[in-house]
Amino acid sequence: MKVIILFMIIFPILLAKTDSTQVDSIQIDCSQDQWFGQDKVLHMTGSVGLVLGLNEIGGINTQSALIGTFTIGMLKEVYDKKYGSGCFSFKDIIANSIGIVIGFLFILNTG
């Protein structure tokens, strides 16, 4: 179980772009946010990993792990709106939510 959690946490990091020449202050056209792509895979797998990781921390129950993961995703979008791309992406929230559901199903099926 710990190997799977570790994989789910590291996988999104490996998928992330590592181009250090990208300028953080570039504003992105919010209408170009796509439903499918690397960004949505990162959101889904990151949420799965976060749910599983938080669920394994002592003293944190499954419900808290789910709520905590959703809250972190929302805060990330608020941060993106204010300091990042300038966009609050509801598509990212949907991808996060799908990842949360997958993580919850994994917890239910593995006990």
Contact map, one row per residue, 1 for C-alpha under 8 A:
111110000000000000000000000000000000000000000000000000000000000000000000000000000000000000000000000000000000000
111111000000000000000000000000000000000000000000000000000000000000000000000000000000000000000000000000000000000
111111100000000000000000000000000000000000000000000000000000000000000000000000000000000000000000000000000000000
111111110000000000000000000000000000000000000000000000000000000000000000000000000000000000000000000000000000000
111111111000000000000000000000000000000000000000100110000000000000000000000000000000000000000000000000000000000
011111111100000000000000000000000000000000000000100000000000000000000000000000000000000000000000000000000000000
001111111110000000000000000000000000000000000000100000000000000000000000000000000000000000000000000000000000000
000111111111000000000000000000000000000000001101100000000000000000000000000000000000000000000000000000000000000
000011111111100000000000000000000000000000001100110010000000000000000000000000000000000000000000000000000000000
000001111111110000000000000000000000000000000000000000000000000000000000000000000000000000000000000000000000000
000000111111111000000000000000000000000000001000000000000000000000000000000000000000000000000000000000000000000
000000011111111100000000000000000000000011101100000000000000000000000000000000000000000000000000000000000000000
000000001111111100000000000000000000000001000000000000000000000000000000000000000000000000000000000000000000000
000000000111111100000000000000000000000000000000000000000000000000000000000000000000000000000000000000000000000
000000000011111110000000000000000000010001000000000000000000000000000000000000000000000000000000000000000000000
000000000001111111000000000000000000010001000000000000000000000000000000000000000000000000000000000000000000000
000000000000001111100000000000000000000000000000000000000000000000000000000000000000000000000000000000000000000
000000000000000111110000000000000000000000000000000000000000000000000000000000000000000000000000000000000000000
000000000000000011111100000000000000000000000000000000000000000000000000000000000000000000000000000000000000000
000000000000000001111100000000000000000000000000000000000000000000000000000000000000000000000000000000000000000
000000000000000000111110000000000000000000000000000000000000000000000000000000000000000000000000000000000000000
000000000000000000111111000000000000000000000000000000000000000000000000000000000000000000000000000000000000000
000000000000000000001111110000000000000000000000000000000000000000000000000000000000000000000000000000000000000
000000000000000000000111110000000000000000000000000000000000000000000000000000000001100000000000000000000000000
000000000000000000000011111000000000000000000000000000000000000000000000000000000001100000000000000000000000000
000000000000000000000011111100000000000000000000000000000000000000000000000000000000100000000000000000000000000
000000000000000000000000111110000000000000000000000000000000000000000000000000000001110000000000000000000000000
000000000000000000000000011111010000000000000000000000000000000000000000000000000000111000000000000000000000000
000000000000000000000000001111111000000000000000000000000000000000000000000000000000001000000000000000000000000
000000000000000000000000000111111000000000000000000000000000000000000000000000000000011010000000000000000000000
000000000000000000000000000011111000000000000000000000000000000000000000000000000000000000000000000000000000000
000000000000000000000000000111111100000000000000000000000000000000000000000000000000000000000000000000000000000
000000000000000000000000000011111110000000000000000000000000000000000000000000000000000010100000000000000000000
000000000000000000000000000000011111100000000000000000000000000000000000000000000000000000100000000000000000000
000000000000000000000000000000001111100100000000000000000000000000000000000000000000000000100000000000000000000
000000000000000000000000000000000111111110000000000000000000000000000000000000000000000000000000000000000000000
000000000000000000000000000000000111111110000000000000000000000000000000000000000000000000000000000000000000000
000000000000001100000000000000000001111111000000000000000000000000000000000000000000000000000000000000000000000
000000000000000000000000000000000001111111100000000000000000000000000000000000000000000000010000000000000000000
000000000000000000000000000000000011111111110000000000000000000000000000000000000000000000110010000000000000000
000000000001000000000000000000000001111111111000000000000000000000000000000000000000000000000010000000000000000
000000000001101100000000000000000000011111111100000000000000000000000000000000000000000000000000000000000000000
000000000001000000000000000000000000001111111110000000000000000000000000000000000000000000010011001000000000000
000000000000000000000000000000000000000111111111000000000000000000000000000000000000000000000011111100000000000
000000011011000000000000000000000000000011111111100000000000000000000000000000000000000000000000001000000000000
000000011001000000000000000000000000000001111111110000000000000000000000000000000000000000000001001000000000000
000000000000000000000000000000000000000000111111111000000000000000001100100000000000000000000001101100100000000
000000010000000000000000000000000000000000011111111100000000000000000000000000000000000000000000001111100000000
000011111000000000000000000000000000000000001111111110000000000000000000000000000000000000000000000000100000000
000000001000000000000000000000000000000000000111111111000000000010001000000000000000000000000000000000000000000
000000000000000000000000000000000000000000000011111111100000010011001000000000000000000000000000000100110000000
000010000000000000000000000000000000000000000001111111110000000010000000000000000000000000000000000000110010000
000010001000000000000000000000000000000000000000111111111000000000000000000000000000000000000000000000000000000
000000000000000000000000000000000000000000000000011111111001000010000000000000000000000000000000000000000000000
000000000000000000000000000000000000000000000000001111111101110110000000000000000000000000000000000000000000000
000000000000000000000000000000000000000000000000000111111101000000000000000000000000000000000000000000000000000
000000000000000000000000000000000000000000000000000011111111000000000000000000000000000000000000000000000000000
000000000000000000000000000000000000000000000000000000111111000000000000000000000000000000000000000000000000000
000000000000000000000000000000000000000000000000000000001111100000000000000000000000000000000000000000000000000
000000000000000000000000000000000000000000000000000001111111110110000000000000000000000000000000000000000000000
000000000000000000000000000000000000000000000000000000100011111110000000000000000000000000000000000000000000000
000000000000000000000000000000000000000000000000001000100001111111000000000000000000000000000000000000010000000
000000000000000000000000000000000000000000000000000000000000111111100000000000000000000000000000000000000000000
000000000000000000000000000000000000000000000000000000100001111111110000000000000000000000000000000000000000000
000000000000000000000000000000000000000000000000011101100001111111111000000000000000000000000000000000000000000
000000000000000000000000000000000000000000000000001000000000011111111100000000000000000000000000000100010000000
000000000000000000000000000000000000000000000000000000000000001111111110000000000000000000000000000000000000000
000000000000000000000000000000000000000000000000000000000000000111111111000000000000000000000000000000000000000
000000000000000000000000000000000000000000000010011000000000000011111111100000000000000000000000000100000000000
000000000000000000000000000000000000000000000010000000000000000001111111110000000000000000000001100100000000000
000000000000000000000000000000000000000000000000000000000000000000111111111000000000000000000000000000000000000
000000000000000000000000000000000000000000000000000000000000000000011111111100000000000000000000000000000000000
000000000000000000000000000000000000000000000010000000000000000000001111111110000000000000001001000000000000000
000000000000000000000000000000000000000000000000000000000000000000000111111111000000000000001000000000000000000
000000000000000000000000000000000000000000000000000000000000000000000011111111100000000000000000000000000000000
000000000000000000000000000000000000000000000000000000000000000000000001111111110000000000000000000000000000000
000000000000000000000000000000000000000000000000000000000000000000000000111111111000001110011000000000000000000
000000000000000000000000000000000000000000000000000000000000000000000000011111111100000100000000000000000000000
000000000000000000000000000000000000000000000000000000000000000000000000001111111111000000000000000000000000000
000000000000000000000000000000000000000000000000000000000000000000000000000111111111111100000000000000000000000
000000000000000000000000000000000000000000000000000000000000000000000000000011111111111100000000000000000000000
000000000000000000000000000000000000000000000000000000000000000000000000000001111111110000000000000000000000000
000000000000000000000000000000000000000000000000000000000000000000000000000000111111110000000000000000000000000
000000000000000000000001101000000000000000000000000000000000000000000000000000111111111000000000000000000000000
000000000000000000000001111100000000000000000000000000000000000000000000000000011111111000000000000000000000000
000000000000000000000000001101000000000000000000000000000000000000000000000000011111111100000000000000000000000
000000000000000000000000000111000000000000000000000000000000000000000000000010011001111110000000000000000000000
000000000000000000000000000000000000000000000000000000000000000000000000000011011000011111000000000000000000000
000000000000000000000000000001001000000000000000000000000000000000000000000010000000001111111000000000000000000
000000000000000000000000000000000000000000000000000000000000000000000000000000000000000111111100000000000000000
000000000000000000000000000000001110000100000000000000000000000000000000000000000000000011111110000000000000000
000000000000000000000000000000000000001100100000000000000000000000000000000010000000000011111111000000000000000
000000000000000000000000000000000000000000000000000000000000000000000000110010000000000011111111100000000000000
000000000000000000000000000000000000000000000000000000000000000000000000000000000000000001111111110000000000000
000000000000000000000000000000000000000110110000000000000000000000000000000000000000000000111111111000000000000
000000000000000000000000000000000000000000110110000000000000000000000100100000000000000000011111111100000000000
000000000000000000000000000000000000000000010010000000000000000000000100000000000000000000001111111110000000000
000000000000000000000000000000000000000000010000000000000000000000000000000000000000000000000111111111000000000
000000000000000000000000000000000000000000111111000000000000000000000000000000000000000000000011111111100000000
000000000000000000000000000000000000000000010011001000000000000001001100000000000000000000000001111111110000000
000000000000000000000000000000000000000000000001000000000000000000000000000000000000000000000000111111111000000
000000000000000000000000000000000000000000000001000000000000000000000000000000000000000000000000011111111100000
000000000000000000000000000000000000000000000011101100000000000000000000000000000000000000000000001111111110000
000000000000000000000000000000000000000000000000001100000000010001000000000000000000000000000000000111111111000
000000000000000000000000000000000000000000000000000000000000000000000000000000000000000000000000000011111111100
000000000000000000000000000000000000000000000000000000000000000000000000000000000000000000000000000001111111110
000000000000000000000000000000000000000000000000000100000000000000000000000000000000000000000000000000111111111
000000000000000000000000000000000000000000000000000000000000000000000000000000000000000000000000000000011111111
000000000000000000000000000000000000000000000000000000000000000000000000000000000000000000000000000000001111111
000000000000000000000000000000000000000000000000000000000000000000000000000000000000000000000000000000000111111
000000000000000000000000000000000000000000000000000000000000000000000000000000000000000000000000000000000011111
